[in-house]
Amino acid sequence: MQDGRRRMPVGPLVIDTALACVMAVVTIVYARQGYADRYRSEGWPSFDCLAVALSLAANLPLAVRRPAPATAFCVSCGALVAYTAAGFQPSTNLWAPLLACYTVIVRHPMRRAAWVAVATAAAWGASGLAARVSVELAVAQAVIAVGVVGLWAAGSRRLAQRNAQLAELTERLRREQELRARHAIVEERLRIARELHDVVAHHLSALAVQAGLAEFVFASDPAAAREAVGAVGSSSRQVLEEMRGLLGVLRTGADTHDKDGLYRSAPGLSGLDELVERTRAAGLEVSWSVSGHQRPLPSGLDVGVYRIVQEALTNAVKYAGRGARVTVTLAFGTDRLTGEIRDRGGCRDQGGSAVVPAWPSSGLGLLGMRERARLYGGSLRAGPRAEGGFEVVFTIPLAPQDTNGGV
């Protein structure tokens, strides 16, 4: 029922068709009934079938004035000229050609529009002369009518051009924003890949060394055990080489995108103390705490959480201003890690009220934080707080602990 009640959009063709039909009916009714006796008394011929046909030819082309403005004008203006030449009362079919003229001026180049304006003025002037008015009055009404319509159409034309340019610029800006967002995500994935490369390479290297050592010291079983252990060492070394080759491609150009060294050798959560001290040195009042049973995190996740906190504090330095109060809270649960970074802003206006500049709602840093949380199956939201300031809240699932406190 809801779909049935939904309003169907009305297109321009439907509107123009209705307008053309209304103008044709009004013109014919006006000519045949309203002034039939007056026409005869003034010597005009009766409004017969030919007059009806010419009136229809003058008004009905308005139905296609937008898809075919030049054709609609030629038919409508030609019907007006034929109607006037036939000797019928001339003030009947003037408005349809004028509207068609307006459409041509709006939609066609100025050279063609000028010729259409001249033709419309000539048709109006001829109609005025046929109505037995003075030459001055006939010329004046033609010039005024076409001039007003021309000015109106020129304004509409400029407005349509500006709207088209604005729509083009808006679409271009949307595409550029999409490209920037994709570029930011790709760069963040490259950073993550470089960090994971170091982590995985370390563990695989240790595996290769241990497997190779076990191959020499493990002698309680005959050749089958030694062959299995040798296969482990060989396979792990092969995987390590393949991963180095694959991720080495991702590391290409790392130095050109990371000249400031912000993303080199990330320490993980063990480096939060140093990160907080650097943020305090930048002018912020930072406090941080950990609740729950803190436990070691997998190396990649440890670096990812550090990067999220680092990016949030970096944005606080940029947008909250000196003196802003920032709190960092990490809550370890049985199956998830929740982090909250909140700032209240330190800028004050003349009245002493806090003024907190807004963080960008879709900045590249926020995209990177969301990408890191999503990488480990978590989620992240960032936005202004109701009481002022900004907050970043993320949740990342953790593997459940065993009874001994291990993972």
Secondary structure, DSSP 8 states (H G I E B T S, - for coil): -HHHHS-----HHHHHHHHHHHHHHHHHHIIIIITHHHHHHTT-----HHHHHHHHHHHGGGGGTTTSHHHHHHHHHHHHHHHHHTT--TTSS-HHHHHHHHHHHHHS-HHHHHHHHHHHHHHHHHHHHHTT--HHHHHHHHHHHHHHHHHHHHHHHHHHHHHHHHHHHHHHHHHHHHHHHHHHHHHHHHHHHHHHHHHHHHHHHHHHHHHHHHHHH--SS-HHHHHHHHHHHHHHHHHHHHHHHHHHHHTTTHHHH-TT-TTSS---GGGHHHHHHHHHHTT-EEEEEEEE------HHHHHHHHHHHHHHHHHHHHHT-TT-EEEEEEEE-SSEEEEEEEE---EE-TTS-EE-----TT-HHHHHHHHHHHHTT-EEEEEE-TTSSEEEEEEEE-----TTS--
